[in-house]
Amino acid sequence: ICDPLHYETVMNIKVCIQLAASAWIAGLLYSALHTSSTFAITFCSNIINQFFCEIPQLLKISCDNMYLIEVGVIVFSIFIVFPCFGFIVVSYVQIFKTVLRIPTTHGRS
């Protein structure tokens, strides 16, 4: 958006594949972390005849001290979320700077 005439050189098939692959890899790592932590816990009762879909409910019926696993999930989440959020903020700042450099009001709209 900031350099529309350079879009073809910046956004080629290699960059597109890298962006898609990084999103898939981050999602797979995050889900693998939740899945592995769910399978690592032990449960106090043998009366688990339902499927639980939410992590907090599973943690309530577990016997283990889940503090370290919860901290690991939160830290890993921070390492995934904040770079993405930062990238979005920087992108929007660049867009706003480019739009505000346009001299006419008609051009800005």
Summary of the structure (lengths in Angstrom):
residues: 109
radius of gyration: 22.2
end to end distance: 14.2
largest distance: 70.8
contacts: 211
relative contact order: 0.10
helix: 72%
strand: 2%
